[in-house]
């Protein structure tokens, strides 16, 4: 996908030039280049690239150390290790830290392109799954909201409607009972307070959604939110 950013960390200027000019640029990727592990770690944390191509053997900080620091910082950017022939056993070892792939030097343009495609395609699928999960949770939250709030609204409106019918009947029959009328008025006011609470929860729903499920994929508890608002009104 054109426009994705790839960080290349290698102490060889020739490798940096080769990868950026002959592999990434023709495919439309944005390249960030770092000449050693320290610079690479700084760039990864500052720019949060979509993928990191990380050399194993570098001065100041090697690839394994860079990867360790990234994971300590809870940075889960996918990583492809670039290793020398004969050190593949080291690359296999770091798969435990979430390395997506490794490629042995010297590598061809086709080999590197294939490794990049595999890593980014997996990342794209993961993002699509997360987005689908968010959409499903948002849909279920709306359904839950409609069912729950409709229940409270219907109950409260039924009490108000019933009270009005009682008062109407007493007035028409000229048998107005003072105590009954006071109780009807009291119950109707309480029901109106609940209706106002439901409307307040509806107005707050956007902020509730933002805090509760968009980031963590967690269902909004409409019933809990409504009961909390009702307790404030009491």
C-alpha positions, 0 to 999 in steps of 0.5 A: 500500500503506497504511503506506508512508512518503513524504517531502515536501520543499518550501519552500511550506507550502501545498504541504506541507499540500495534499500531506499532507492531501489526497493522502497521508493519504486513501490511507493513506500516512505523511507526513514533511514538510521545509520546505527541502532541508537539512531534507529531506536530514536527514529522508531519511537519518534515516527512509529513506522509501519515496518522496521528493517533492522540489521542484526550487527551494528555498533553502539547498539545491535539489532537485538538490543534495539528490539528489546528496547522497543518491546520494553517501550511497548512498541509493537511495530513489526520487524524484519531482521537483516542478518549475515549468512550463518547467523540465521539461528540468532534471527530465529531466536528473536521470533519470540520477541515478535519478529515477523521475518528475517532475510539473509545478506546478500539479498535480492530486491525480490527477496526483500520485497517479498518479505516486506509484502508478507509483513505488511499484509499481515499487519493490514489484515490485523488492522482490518480485523480490529476495525471490524471488531470495533464496528461490530461492538459499536453496532451491538452497543447501539442495539443494546442502547435501544433495547435498554433505554426503550425499556426504561422510557416505556415503563416511565411513559406508561406510569405517566400515561396511567396517572393522567388517565386516573386523573382524567377519570376522577375529574370526569366523574367528579370523584376527585380523591385528594390523596390519590391525586397527590400520589399520581402526581408524585409518581408521574414526577418520578417517571419524568425524572427517569425520562430526563435521565434517559435523555441525559444518557443519550446525550452523553453517549458519544463520550461514553463510546469514545472512552469505553470501546473505540480503543479497547474493543470493550462493550459499553454497559448502557445499563450501568451508565443509566443506573449511575445517572438514576442514582444521582437523580435520587 
